[in-house]
């Protein structure tokens, strides 16, 4: 056997592992820094800030007496506060607490005022959401927002260049249908014929002229979803479908029609890719649960690609407030989709295969990273929102469980007894391990 044949697979695996560790480390570091810095601001002393678990690889102690360390197992992290029995801050270390003065106990997680403890716990998820919002806002400011009128920025590569539409043109109508803004331009797609070229009324240099151009929404892949059927057979962003199911494909809607009609059976496609001859692939769509506008889900056969206009819109740079507002809306949309998806899995409305474990997340990390740095940064922001939300679930051992305990203490004037805490923490740990086992099983056996 030639061992060099293993190099591509090993390289892909190594890339996936590195991408996963980088994404997870950034998110965990931000989460734990939230606990650390708010704890410090509220008078709670951190003894250890660890990125990773297990044996310590490198460390240093800062002027506040906190040991900052990187540990051998890069699958999480923790902050251990003064007086904690363990990294979960679930209980105090009786021996350590016994040697502390009343003033020193104020600087522990268990002797600090309730407001300080609650703020420190809530800061982890809050910092995850803040990371997402800042990343999204930064991407929006770099990439810009489309101008109000449909203005052509750059033309996308297509197999047949149709002269006519040029960068800088403002599209006023398509096939006689007015398009005063992007909403109208998107809505007109459904009424357009299946044709490789169309007639456009454009504004150019202050004049209105009629020109030809490509199909408004061509069968071009503007994105390929990680782990999708399309990515699994090597299709890439920028690929254009020429034929599918023995039919010529002129628009993205044509492709959707063929895939839907196949109902999960193989579809033979001829694909064009810049720089090489057209090639054929057999693609099998997968049943996928998609959220609907009313908050529900529908199951459709999808190959995992998305399309767009034949041009990149002309953009404008948004202000900081506008970008932050859009970023907050994006983060909130992710939270709503995740909560809805989880609820529909619980009630059995959609498949539990939608829940993925560490292998699935790692594979997605590598797939997204392979598509480019901007996609990978966007993925980190999405994953940060997911981890922030997960930690807010009211399950003992998670931040949300600790907040429930603090709410109980606020309402009753005393914390739950240590015996009750131990039972609840054990139950919470069993539940989390069960969910992780389900996710791992899905990674191994779900399509």
N, C-alpha and C positions, 0 to 999 in steps of 0.2 A: 504494500500500500504506500502511495506517495504522500508523506505527511504535509507537503505543501498544499495539498488539496483542502486541508482543514483551515488554512489561513483566512479565507474569506469569511467562513462561519465564525471563527474565533474573533476576527476583527469586528464583525457585526455584534457579537455578544459583548465584547469589551466596550465597544462604543455605547451600547445600550446600558451597560452597568454604570459607566462613567456619567452618562447623561442623567440617569436616575439618581445617582448619588449627588451630583451637583444640584439638581432641582430640589431634592429632599433636604439637602444640607442648608441651602439658602432659606427655604421655608421654615425649617426647624430653628435655625439660628435667629430668624426674625421673631418667631413665636416665643422662644425662650428669652430673647432679649426684652420682649415686652414684659414678661414676668419679672425679669431682673431689674430693669430700670424703674418701673413703677414701684416695685418693692423697695428699692433703694430710696426713691423720692419720698415714700411713705414711712421710712424709718426701719425697714426690715432688712437685715444683713444677709447677703448671699455668701455662703462659704465656697460653693463650687458652681461654675458655669461650664457644663460639658456638652460638646458637640460629639455625639456618638456615645456608645456604651462600652463596657468592658475595660480591658487594660488601658492605662493612660499611655499615649504615645509622646505627646509634647504638652508642656504646661508652663504657666508663669503665674505669679501672685502679684496682683496690682496693689496700689497704695491703700485701697479700701479693705484689703485682706481677702479678696475673692480670688480663688484659684480658677483661671481660665485654662481649659484643657481640650485637646482633641483625643478621643478614645478610638479604640481599634475597630469597633463595629459601627459603621456609619449609617445606622438605620433609625436615628432619632436623636434625642438629647434631653437634657434636664437642667434645672437649677435647684441645688440643694441649699435651703435656707438654714440659718442658725437654729439649732434645736430640733431639726427634723430627724425622724427615725430613718427615713429613706428618701429617695429622690421624688416620690409622689407627693410629699408633704401631707400625707393623709393622717399621720399621727406624730406625736412628739416623742423624742427619745428621753425617757424618764431620767436616765443617768445623767445625760447632758444638761437637762433642764434643772436638775437638782443642784448643780454647781454654779448656776447663774444667779446673779442678784436680781432684784425686782426691776432695776433699771435695765439690766441686760436682757431680761425676758421681754421687755417692750420691743426689742429689736429682733424677736423671733416671729415665725409665722403663727405661733400658737399663743403668744402673749401680746400681740399687737391688737389695736382696736379693730372692731369688725369691719369698719369702712376700709381700713388699710389692707386687710386680708382679702376682702371682696374685690377691691380695685386691682390688687396684684394678680389675682386669679383671672379676672376678666381681661386683663391687659394682653394675655397671649393671643386669644382669638381676635381681639381688637387690632393688634398689630398685624395679624395675617390679612385682615380686611383692608387695613391701611396700605399694606404692601401692594395688594391687588389694585386698589384705586390709584396709587401713585404710578404703578407700572402702566396701567391702561391709559392714564392721563398722559404719561410720557410718550406712549406709542401714538396716541391721537395727535399730540403736538408735533411729532416728527413726521407722521404720514399725512396729517392734515385732514380736513373735512371737505367733502365735495361741495363745489359752489352751488348756489341755489338753482341756477339754470343748468341744463345738461350740456356741459362744455367738454369737448374732447381734449384730453391731455396728451396721451401717447397711444398709438395703435398697437394692438397685441399681435404677435406673430401668428399667422394663419397660413394654411397650405396654398391658398390662392389669394393674391393681393388684388383687391378690387379698388382701382383708382377712383377717387372722388372725394370722400370724406377726408379731411386733413386735420392735424392737430390745431387747436385754436377755434375750430368751428363750434358754433352753438346749434344744437339740434332742435329745430322748431317743430318738425313733424316727421313721422315715419309712415310711408305708404298712405299719405294723406291724413293721418291721424295726429292731431295736435299734441305736442309734448312740452308744455310750458315749464315743467319741473320734473324732478326725478321720480316722484310718485306717479305722475302721468306716464313717464317713460317706462316704468316697471309694469303699470297696468296694461299698457298697450301691447305688451308681449303676447298676452293670451289671445289677442284678436288678429295677430299677424299670420300670413300664410307660411307654409313650409317652403322656403326658397333660399338658395345659396346667396342671393344678393337682393337688396331692397333699395327703394328710392327714398332719399332723405331731402327734406327742406332744411337748409342750414343758413345761419347768419355768418357771413365772412366779410371782414373789413367793412362793416356797416351796410352790406348788401345782402339781400335774401336770394339764394340760388338753389336750384334743384340738382342734386348729384346722386350717383350710385354709391353703394357701400356694401359691406358684408351683411349677413344676417345679424340683426340687432343682438340676439342672444345665441351665438354659435355653439356647436357641440364641443366646446373647448373646456378642459379641466382647469378651473382657476384654483381649486384646492382638492386635495386627495386626503380623506380622513385616515388618521393612523389606525392600523389594524383592520382596515376595510378590505372588502373583496378586491377592489381595484389596486390598493397598495400591495396586497399579498402577491399579486401576479406581476408586479413591477411597473404599473402605470404611474405616471408622474404628472405634476402640475405643468400645464402647457400642452399636453397631448390633445389631439383633436381626433374625434371619431369620424371616419369617412363613410363607413358602412356598418350596419349592425343587423343581424338576423336576415341577411340577404337584401336589405333595403338601403338605399342611399340616405344618409343622415345630413340634413341641412341645418337643423336647429337643435338646441338642447332639449326642447320639448319632444322632438322626434325620438331622441335617445331615451327619454323617460317613458314614452309610449311603448317602445320595443321592450325595454326592461320590465315594465309592468305586465305586459302581455305574456312574457316568458314564465312568470310566476315561479321563479326560482330555478328554472332549468337553464342549461348553459346557452349563452348567446355568443355566436362567433362575430367578432368585430375586427374591422380593419382600422388601424390607428396610424395617424401621421405624427411624427415627432421631428422637430427642427434638427437638421443635420444628419438625418438618416432616411433610408427608404421606408415607405409604409410597411407595416408588419401586422400580422394577425394574432389575436388572442381569443381564448375562450373564457368568458367571464360568467360566473354564477352569482347572481344577486342573493343577498341574505335578508331574512326577515328582521326588520328593525323596528323598535318601538320609538315613535316620534311624538314629542309634545305638541298639543294643538293649542289654538288661541284661547279656547275656553278653559284651559287648565287640565284637560284630559290627555289621553294618548291614543294614537292610532298605529296599527302595525302595517308596514309596507315593505315591499321588496326593494332594496337599495344596493347599489354597487359602491357607494361611499365617495361620490365626487360631487362637486358643486360647480356651477357655471356663473357667468357674469356677462356684461356687455362686451362688445368687441374692442372696446377702448378703455383706458384708464381715465377716470374723470379728472378734470382740472380741479385742483384743490386750493384751499385757503388755510392759513394757519390760525387755529382757534386761540382765543385768550385762555389764560390759566383757569379762570373760573368756569368757562364753558367746557374745557377739557375735563376738569375735575367733576363737574356735574354729569357729563356723559360717562365718565369712568365709574362714578357711584351708581348710575343707572345700570351699567354693564354688570357690576358686581352684584347688585340686587337681582338682576335677571338670572344670574347663575345660581344664586341662593334659592330663588323661587323654583327654578327647574329641578334642582337637586332635591328639595323638599317634596315637590310633586312626584318626582320619580320614585323616591323612597316610599312614599305613601302608597303609590299605585303598585309597587312590588309587594308591600305588606298585605294589601287587600287582594292580591292575586290578579290584578287587572293587566299587569305586564310581567314578562318573564323575570325571574330572579337572576338570570344570566346578565342582566344589566349591571349587577354589582360585581365589581372586579377587585382582585386582591393585588398583592405586591408584584406578582409577575406581570399582570396586565398593565399596571401602572408603569412598571419599568419598560415594558415593550413600547408603550405609548410615548414615554419619555424619549427613547431612542429614535422612534419613528418621526416624532415632531422635530427633534434636534437635527435629523438628517435633512429636513426641509429648509433649514436656515435659522440663523440666530434670532430673527424677529419672531418667527413662529415659536421658537423655544422659549423666548422671554414671555410671550403671550401665554403659553402653556403653564409656565411657572405661576403667573398671576391667577389663572383659573384654578390650578391645584392649591394655591394658597387660600383661595376662598373656600374650597372644599374642605381643607384641613381645619380652617377656622370654624366653619359650620359644624363639622364633626365634633370638635372639642366643646361646642356649646350644648350638645345633646345632654339631657339631664340624667346621665349615667354615672354612677360612682366610678372613680378612677379617672374620669375625664373632668375638664374644667367646669363643664356644666353641672356635673354632680356636686362638685365642691360649692358652686354657687347656690345650689339647692340647700345644702347643709347650712350655708351662711344665712339664707333666707329663713330657714327654720329657727336658727339662733336669734335672728332679728325679731321674729314673730313671737317666740316663746320666752326669750330672755336667757336661754341657755342652749349650748350645742347638744347634738345627739350624744348619747352615752358612747363610750369607747366600744362596748360590746355590740351595739347597734351599728356603729360605723364599720367595725370589722366584718360583720355579716353582709352589710350592703356593699362594701368594697369587694368582698369575695364574689358576690352575685354579679356585680358590675364587670369584674375581671372575666368571669365565666362567659358573660354575654359578649364582651368584646372579642374574646378568643373564638367564640362560636361564629361571630360575624366574619372574623379573619379567616377561619377555616372554610366558611362558605365562599368567600371571595377567592381563596386559593383553589378550591374545588372548581369554581367557575373558570378560573384561569386555565386549568388543566383540561377540562372536559367540555366547556361551552364553545360553540363555533365562533 
